[in-house]
Amino acid sequence: MFTTGYAAPVVAVLGLSAISPVSATTALGSEVKLADGAQAFASKAEADAFLSRAVPAATAANPEYRSPGKDVATRWLVKTIAFRESESGGPIVSTDEDIEEYRNGSLQSRGTHQATFPIDDVTVSLETSDQDTTESGEKAKGVIFRCVGAPCIQAVWDGQKSTSAWTDIYLQEAGSRNQILAAFQALQKGSSSK
C-alpha cells in the first residue's frame, strides 16, 4: 500500500481529523465520466460525497494481505477521507487509516497512518501490487497516487511525520475500485486523469 519510510508497504489513509472537509466544491458545468464503466459524477461535490462513503466501506471489505518475508497478515482500513480547498482553489485530499497486523488469526498490533496531498499534484491510476497478495494468492489491487514533481504527500505514520512521492489505497473489489478511481479523477482540474 502506501510507503514513506516504512520497510513494508502500507496504505495511505486520506482524512486527518484535524482538517475540516470542504463544505462546498465548485460544480462542473457538465457531467464527469472518466473510468470505463464507472459512475459519472455531476460535480466535484458529488465525487467528494461518494468518496467519503465508498473508500471506508471498500477498505473494510478488503481481505487480509501478505507481504514477502513477513509472518503477519495486514489490513489497511481507511476510517475517514476528507476534502478541503487549497489556497490555489484545488482540492486537498486527507486520509486517516488504521493498520492491523494479524498472526494466526489474532490481532497482534495496530498502527495509524494519515496522508494529505493536493489532488492536482498527483497522477491517479489503477495499481496491481508486485509484492502484496491476498490470503488466496491474488495480487493486491487498488488506486495509486504518484506525485507529478517533487514528493508532495505529507504523511504521519504512528505519529512520525514523513514525505513521500506516492501513496495508494488497496481496493480489491473491481467495481468499487473503478468507481473510486473515477471519483478521484473527477476531482482533478479539468477532470483529466493526468
KOLLUM-994290 format. One record per residue: residue number from 1; residue in one letter; x, y, z of N, C-alpha, C in turn. Coordinates in pm, whole numbers, m for minus. Layout:
<NUM A <X Y Z> <X Y Z> <X Y Z>> ...
end
This chain:
<1 M <84 m115 0> <0 0 0> <90 124 0>> <2 F <65 222 86> <144 345 85> <279 318 149>> <3 T <382 378 94> <512 367 158> <572 506 173>> <4 T <636 529 287> <700 658 309> <814 643 408>> <5 G <886 540 405> <994 524 500> <977 398 583>> <6 Y <865 332 574> <847 203 638> <903 100 543>> <7 A <962 m6 598> <1015 m110 513> <903 m184 440>> <8 A <794 m206 508> <681 m276 446> <585 m176 384>> <9 P <523 m212 273> <425 m121 214> <307 m100 309>> <10 V <255 18 307> <141 49 391> <46 138 311>> <11 V <m81 129 341> <m182 208 270> <m197 344 332>> <12 A <m214 445 250> <m234 581 299> <m380 600 331>> <13 V <m403 669 435> <m540 699 472> <m562 845 445>> <14 L <m666 876 377> <m692 1013 337> <m796 1075 427>> <15 G <m756 1147 534> <m855 1214 615> <m806 1246 753>> <16 L <m729 1350 769> <m684 1391 901> <m801 1448 978>> <17 S <m815 1404 1103> <m929 1450 1181> <m921 1599 1211>> <18 A <m802 1658 1210> <m787 1799 1239> <m824 1888 1121>> <19 I <m840 1828 1004> <m873 1906 886> <m1022 1897 862>> <20 S <m1084 2012 846> <m1228 2010 822> <m1254 1991 673>> <21 P <m1355 1912 640> <m1386 1889 499> <m1442 2014 433>> <22 V <m1426 2019 303> <m1482 2130 226> <m1633 2116 230>> <23 S <m1701 2223 262> <m1847 2216 270> <m1909 2224 132>> <24 A <m1844 2291 42> <m1897 2300 m94> <m1781 2308 m191>> <25 T <m1798 2247 m305> <m1697 2249 m409> <m1762 2300 m536>> <26 T <m1686 2369 m616> <m1739 2422 m741> <m1790 2308 m828>> <27 A <m1910 2318 m872> <m1969 2216 m959> <m1914 2231 m1100>> <28 L <m1900 2121 m1167> <m1856 2122 m1306> <m1975 2153 m1393>> <29 G <m1951 2214 m1506> <m2058 2250 m1597> <m2121 2130 m1664>> <30 S <m2047 2022 m1676> <m2103 1903 m1739> <m2069 1781 m1655>> <31 E <m2136 1674 m1685> <m2115 1550 m1612> <m1973 1499 m1637>> <32 V <m1912 1440 m1533> <m1775 1388 m1543> <m1781 1237 m1544>> <33 K <m1721 1176 m1645> <m1712 1031 m1651> <m1575 996 m1705>> <34 L <m1494 926 m1624> <m1357 902 m1665> <m1318 756 m1678>> <35 A <m1355 673 m1584> <m1315 533 m1589> <m1421 453 m1665>> <36 D <m1377 360 m1748> <m1472 280 m1826> <m1569 209 m1733>> <37 G <m1697 220 m1762> <m1799 151 m1687> <m1825 209 m1549>> <38 A <m1761 318 m1514> <m1776 376 m1381> <m1887 480 m1381>> <39 Q <m1936 508 m1262> <m2041 608 m1242> <m1991 745 m1286>> <40 A <m2079 823 m1346> <m2048 961 m1381> <m2082 1049 m1261>> <41 F <m2003 1151 m1235> <m2027 1244 m1125> <m2064 1379 m1184>> <42 A <m2175 1433 m1140> <m2224 1560 m1193> <m2143 1678 m1143>> <43 S <m2072 1661 m1031> <m1994 1771 m974> <m1882 1715 m887>> <44 K <m1789 1803 m855> <m1683 1764 m762> <m1740 1735 m624>> <45 A <m1843 1809 m584> <m1907 1786 m453> <m1967 1645 m448>> <46 E <m2024 1601 m560> <m2080 1466 m565> <m1969 1362 m554>> <47 A <m1856 1385 m619> <m1742 1293 m609> <m1689 1290 m465>> <48 D <m1678 1408 m400> <m1634 1415 m258> <m1724 1327 m171>> <49 A <m1854 1348 m184> <m1951 1275 m101> <m1942 1125 m126>> <50 F <m1929 1087 m253> <m1916 946 m286> <m1792 886 m221>> <51 L <m1677 953 m237> <m1551 901 m182> <m1556 891 m29>> <52 S <m1618 988 36> <m1628 987 182> <m1701 864 233>> <53 R <m1795 814 155> <m1869 692 193> <m1801 565 139>> <54 A <m1761 569 13> <m1718 448 m56> <m1580 397 m14>> <55 V <m1485 488 9> <m1349 442 41> <m1346 365 174>> <56 P <m1400 418 284> <m1400 339 408> <m1474 205 392>> <57 A <m1588 205 323> <m1663 80 303> <m1583 m21 221>> <58 A <m1518 26 116> <m1441 m64 29> <m1320 m122 101>> <59 T <m1250 m42 180> <m1134 m97 252> <m1178 m191 363>> <60 A <m1295 m167 423> <m1347 m258 525> <m1379 m395 466>> <61 A <m1414 m398 337> <m1447 m523 269> <m1323 m595 215>> <62 N <m1208 m530 219> <m1085 m591 168> <m1046 m713 251>> <63 P <m976 m808 188> <m921 m921 262> <m794 m879 337>> <64 E <m737 m972 410> <m604 m950 469> <m502 m971 357>> <65 Y <m389 m901 369> <m283 m910 269> <m155 m963 332>> <66 R <m77 m1032 251> <54 m1083 293> <162 m1015 210>> <67 S <273 m984 277> <391 m927 210> <503 m1029 219>> <68 P <590 m1036 117> <701 m1130 120> <788 m1111 244>> <69 G <824 m1220 308> <914 m1216 422> <850 m1176 554>> <70 K <720 m1154 556> <653 m1117 680> <564 m1232 725>> <71 D <563 m1258 855> <481 m1367 907> <348 m1319 963>> <72 V <305 m1202 917> <176 m1148 960> <91 m1115 837>> <73 A <m40 m1115 858> <m132 m1067 756> <m172 m925 798>> <74 T <m189 m837 700> <m214 m696 729> <m345 m651 665>> <75 R <m416 m564 738> <m534 m494 684> <m509 m346 699>> <76 W <m538 m270 592> <m532 m124 593> <m675 m76 582>> <77 L <m725 m10 686> <m865 28 692> <m878 180 696>> <78 V <m922 238 586> <m943 382 581> <m1064 413 668>> <79 K <m1042 492 772> <m1152 532 861> <m1226 651 805>> <80 T <m1150 750 759> <m1213 870 703> <m1132 920 584>> <81 I <m1202 988 497> <m1139 1061 387> <m1211 1195 383>> <82 A <m1133 1303 375> <m1192 1437 379> <m1128 1523 271>> <83 F <m1195 1631 238> <m1151 1721 133> <m1162 1864 182>> <84 R <m1062 1944 144> <m1068 2088 170> <m1006 2157 50>> <85 E <m1028 2285 42> <m977 2361 m72> <m842 2421 m38>> <86 S <m748 2412 m131> <m616 2473 m114> <m626 2623 m139>> <87 E <m518 2695 m109> <m514 2839 m136> <m533 2869 m284>> <88 S <m486 2778 m369> <m500 2799 m514> <m636 2753 m567>> <89 G <m718 2695 m479> <m852 2656 m518> <m872 2510 m551>> <90 G <m764 2432 m557> <m777 2290 m587> <m802 2208 m461>> <91 P <m861 2090 m477> <m890 2005 m362> <m764 1945 m299>> <92 I <m763 1940 m168> <m661 1868 m92> <m731 1747 m31>> <93 V <m674 1630 m50> <m729 1505 m1> <m656 1468 128>> <94 S <m731 1426 228> <m672 1379 354> <m734 1245 390>> <95 T <m649 1150 427> <m698 1019 467> <m651 987 609>> <96 D <m725 902 675> <m689 854 809> <m721 706 812>> <97 E <m620 624 842> <m645 480 842> <m581 410 959>> <98 D <m635 293 988> <m577 201 1085> <m505 92 1009>> <99 I <m394 47 1064> <m317 m63 1006> <m319 m174 1111>> <100 E <m376 m288 1073> <m387 m400 1166> <m302 m516 1117>> <101 E <m224 m575 1207> <m144 m693 1172> <m193 m811 1254>> <102 Y <m214 m923 1182> <m267 m1045 1243> <m167 m1159 1230>> <103 R <m158 m1240 1333> <m78 m1362 1330> <m168 m1475 1380>> <104 N <m181 m1579 1300> <m267 m1693 1333> <m409 m1649 1367>> <105 G <m460 m1549 1295> <m596 m1503 1313> <m618 m1406 1428>> <106 S <m514 m1378 1505> <m527 m1288 1620> <m460 m1154 1591>> <107 L <m528 m1047 1631> <m471 m914 1614> <m346 m901 1700>> <108 Q <m233 m870 1638> <m105 m858 1709> <m65 m714 1734>> <109 S <m96 m627 1638> <m60 m486 1655> <m151 m399 1570>> <110 R <m157 m273 1611> <m238 m176 1539> <m155 m49 1524>> <111 G <m155 7 1405> <m85 132 1379> <m179 231 1312>> <112 T <m127 350 1288> <m207 452 1222> <m128 516 1109>> <113 H <m200 570 1014> <m138 640 902> <m235 747 854>> <114 Q <m183 867 837> <m258 975 776> <m177 1026 658>> <115 A <m247 1065 553> <m181 1121 435> <m262 1239 384>> <116 T <m191 1342 338> <m256 1462 285> <m181 1504 159>> <117 F <m258 1534 53> <m193 1577 m71> <m291 1653 m158>> <118 P <m239 1746 m239> <m323 1816 m338> <m350 1720 m454>> <119 I <m476 1697 m486> <m512 1602 m592> <m458 1644 m728>> <120 D <m439 1775 m750> <m388 1821 m878> <m236 1805 m892>> <121 D <m169 1763 m784> <m24 1741 m790> <13 1595 m810>> <122 V <m88 1509 m832> <m62 1366 m848> <m128 1312 m974>> <123 T <m76 1201 m1024> <m149 1121 m1121> <m227 1018 m1040>> <124 V <m341 979 m1090> <m425 880 m1023> <m448 767 m1121>> <125 S <m414 644 m1083> <m431 532 m1174> <m455 403 m1096>> <126 L <m492 300 m1169> <m510 168 m1108> <m373 109 m1077>> <127 E <m371 23 m977> <m246 m40 m932> <m267 m189 m913>> <128 T <m167 m267 m950> <m158 m408 m914> <m23 m426 m847>> <129 S <m24 m471 m721> <99 m484 m644> <188 m594 m700>> <130 D <318 m570 m701> <412 m674 m739> <465 m746 m615>> <131 Q <414 m710 m497> <459 m773 m373> <346 m833 m290>> <132 D <247 m752 m256> <143 m796 m165> <38 m881 m235>> <133 T <m10 m984 m163> <m113 m1073 m215> <m219 m1095 m108>> <134 T <m335 m1139 m153> <m440 m1179 m60> <m402 m1316 m2>> <135 E <m477 m1361 97> <m453 m1494 155> <m467 m1604 50>> <136 S <m550 m1580 m54> <m570 m1680 m159> <m466 m1669 m270>> <137 G <m373 m1573 m260> <m266 m1561 m358> <m290 m1461 m469>> <138 E <m408 m1396 m470> <m436 m1294 m571> <m354 m1168 m543>> <139 K <m299 m1106 m647> <m223 m982 m628> <m313 m873 m574>> <140 A <m260 m794 m480> <m334 m682 m424> <m356 m579 m535>> <141 K <m476 m519 m536> <m511 m420 m637> <m567 m298 m569>> <142 G <m551 m183 m634> <m602 m61 m575> <m587 58 m667>> <143 V <m580 175 m604> <m561 302 m672> <m434 364 m616>> <144 I <m348 412 m706> <m221 470 m663> <m216 618 m703>> <145 F <m156 698 m616> <m139 841 m635> <11 868 m642>> <146 R <61 916 m756> <204 946 m774> <222 1095 m798>> <147 C <311 1155 m721> <338 1298 m736> <395 1324 m875>> <148 V <349 1432 m938> <395 1468 m1072> <537 1523 m1065>> <149 G <570 1600 m963> <704 1656 m947> <769 1602 m820>> <150 A <809 1694 m736> <874 1658 m610> <775 1585 m520>> <151 P <826 1508 m424> <735 1442 m329> <636 1542 m270>> <152 C <507 1507 m277> <401 1601 m240> <303 1545 m136>> <153 I <328 1424 m90> <236 1360 4> <291 1372 145>> <154 Q <218 1445 228> <256 1461 368> <191 1348 446>> <155 A <271 1270 516> <219 1154 587> <259 1159 734>> <156 V <183 1086 814> <216 1066 955> <193 917 981>> <157 W <302 848 1016> <298 704 1047> <315 689 1197>> <158 D <213 645 1267> <221 626 1412> <285 747 1480>> <159 G <245 866 1438> <293 990 1499> <420 1047 1438>> <160 Q <485 977 1347> <610 1022 1285> <582 1081 1147>> <161 K <618 1208 1128> <593 1276 1000> <693 1231 895>> <162 S <646 1227 770> <732 1196 656> <670 1254 530>> <163 T <748 1253 422> <702 1299 292> <729 1187 192>> <164 S <639 1168 98> <653 1059 2> <618 1107 m139>> <165 A <665 1033 m238> <634 1062 m377> <512 985 m425>> <166 W <461 893 m344> <342 817 m383> <274 758 m261>> <167 T <148 725 m280> <70 654 m180> <m40 579 m253>> <168 D <m102 484 m187> <m207 406 m253> <m313 364 m154>> <169 I <m420 310 m209> <m528 253 m130> <m563 121 m196>> <170 Y <m549 10 m122> <m589 m118 m178> <m741 m127 m179>> <171 L <m794 m169 m294> <m937 m183 m316> <m955 m310 m400>> <172 Q <m974 m421 m334> <m969 m549 m404> <m1087 m572 m497>> <173 E <m1205 m522 m464> <m1324 m547 m546> <m1323 m454 m668>> <174 A <m1329 m513 m787> <m1310 m438 m912> <m1413 m326 m932>> <175 G <m1539 m351 m906> <m1641 m249 m928> <m1618 m127 m840>> <176 S <m1591 m148 m712> <m1562 m37 m621> <m1436 36 m664>> <177 R <m1335 m39 m702> <m1206 20 m743> <m1225 115 m861>> <178 N <m1301 73 m962> <m1322 157 m1080> <m1404 282 m1048>> <179 Q <m1506 268 m964> <m1587 383 m923> <m1502 484 m845>> <180 I <m1420 433 m753> <m1336 520 m670> <m1231 590 m756>> <181 L <m1172 519 m852> <m1078 582 m945> <m1146 697 m1019>> <182 A <m1266 673 m1071> <m1338 777 m1146> <m1367 898 m1059>> <183 A <m1401 876 m934> <m1432 987 m844> <m1307 1070 m816>> <184 F <m1192 1005 m790> <m1068 1081 m769> <m1032 1159 m895>> <185 Q <m1047 1099 m1011> <m1016 1169 m1136> <m1109 1288 m1157>> <186 A <m1234 1276 m1114> <m1329 1386 m1129> <m1290 1507 m1044>> <187 L <m1212 1485 m938> <m1169 1596 m853> <m1055 1677 m915>> <188 Q <m986 1621 m1010> <m870 1689 m1068> <m912 1801 m1162>> <189 K <m827 1904 m1171> <m854 2018 m1260> <m886 1969 m1399>> <190 G <m989 2022 m1456> <m1026 1984 m1592> <m1077 1843 m1602>> <191 S <m1089 1774 m1487> <m1138 1636 m1482> <m1060 1544 m1575>> <192 S <m930 1567 m1585> <m846 1476 m1663> <m771 1385 m1569>> <193 S <m735 1267 m1614> <m669 1171 m1526> <m519 1185 m1525>> <194 K <m465 1290 m1583> <m321 1318 m1588> <m242 1195 m1626>> 
end
